[in-house]
Amino acid sequence: MEGPVEAPIKAAIEATVPEIRVMIPSALRALCNGQVRSRHDGLCLAAHDVRGLLAELARVHPQAHVRLCDERGEPRPHINVFVNDDHVRARAGLETPLTAGDVVTILPAVSGG
Amino acid sequence: MASRVVVAVGTKKGLFVFEGRPSAKRLELRGPFFPGQPLNTAMIDRRSKTPKVIAVPSSPWFGTTIQVSNNLGKKFKPTKSAPAFAADDGRTLKNVWSLAPGGDSTDYLCGVEPAALFRSGDGGDTWEKVAGITDHAHARQWNPGNGGLCLHTILRHGDALHLGISTGGHYASRDGEKHFEPENKGVGAGFMPDRFPEFGQCVHKIAAHPDRPERLYMQNHGGFPEDPTLGVLRSDDGGKTWKSIAKGLPSDFGFPIAVHPHQADTVYVVPLEAATRTCPGARPAVWRSENAGEKWHRLTDGLPKKDAWFTVLRDAMDLDDGRRPSVWFGTTTGQLWRGRDGGESFECVATSLPPIHCVKAAVV
């Protein structure tokens, strides 16, 4: 149970969660309730890091999330996640922190054959 | 409506559907559906008034979906979810290898990689694991074969549900899928120090006919020169014990095994050379026994006479259930073949599909 002090603190923290623009692969745009119509459109989600962003995607667009992430919530093996121009591998993986104005781009790898 | 033969062909690059009158020389081709996505299995479900074609594409990028067509494969619609392990299970779904009817018309069983079984009671919208096999004490001891650690055969037969796992062996449940036991007496594993272990065999496919509840057939992993009897087997006691029926075949290695829909003792295999996984001597043949494997006949009419290195995978041979059923098989070189009259005469239905993983045929 939240005490009288914790509740306002939590509200203050939530109020500062950065809003992130998330670019979704074209194959999955139809699973985002019409919010992403072209490659220029992005979802607007709030999260402190990439893991939290994927969790937020699971909450608001579960059908898109299940195609991008496995049962553990990890991106599927051939899915790449970039923060701005950096692959999250080159940063802190799913713990990569996000700040307001960041663009997270999710793309399928050029694997196949 | 006059009867139609429908053939669902799952390939490395999507699903193709052939349809036409059973006697037609040419069939209409539709597809590819789910382009770029491999399919290891499909199903033609005729338990309800409207037959369904069910496809299970597994995208290398975006995972697996269950896709249902109510108009013989003209349009598909995904179900609300696909089988999935619990987040804390440690396993993640890699592929789907088998789909089979469960109880009523909306009940399905689905075998996956890594080897596990899921059930849906609502037409594929929600799935739950079948714990009796998915959490079996042996499950973490099974090992993947070249195709992956897959549960590829789901066969409700006699009083039991039979499963084929590569490499895990044959398991059966006789208590409504609560508990499964390995039943592999006589099923060899030429790749293990103990050639007849309790479990761990590389079973390739299991088949049966409903009129013979005590009898099952198995294409096991054969091809061991020192023991050329391990590959093609029969059980006459509901799967508890198995014996070789490989005598007379050019090789006991192969992947599919199928039973004639109207003749319970007629069984088909496609022997392959173990080293190359292709037809012996590059001369393709389907082999048929009309007495449960006691004697085999080589069926070649219409097939290439030489220089044809066909590989036919475990789910890539089927018989439709028309009045005069055809044998259908697909090759990894993308050819779909039809053997009319139970394989008496073959014709090439499609020459250049992507590598074929599965073939499912029915007359609706």
Chai-1 contact restraints between the chains, C-beta under 6 A:
chainA,res_idxA,chainB,res_idxB,connection_type,confidence,min_distance_angstrom,max_distance_angstrom,comment,restraint_id
A,R67,B,F62,contact,1.0,0.0,6.0,A-B,restraint_1
A,R67,B,G63,contact,1.0,0.0,6.0,A-B,restraint_2
A,D70,B,T92,contact,1.0,0.0,6.0,A-B,restraint_3
A,E71,B,A84,contact,1.0,0.0,6.0,A-B,restraint_4
A,E71,B,F85,contact,1.0,0.0,6.0,A-B,restraint_5
A,E71,B,A87,contact,1.0,0.0,6.0,A-B,restraint_6
A,E71,B,T92,contact,1.0,0.0,6.0,A-B,restraint_7
A,R72,B,A87,contact,1.0,0.0,6.0,A-B,restraint_8
A,H78,B,P60,contact,1.0,0.0,6.0,A-B,restraint_9
A,H78,B,W61,contact,1.0,0.0,6.0,A-B,restraint_10
A,P108,B,W61,contact,1.0,0.0,6.0,A-B,restraint_11
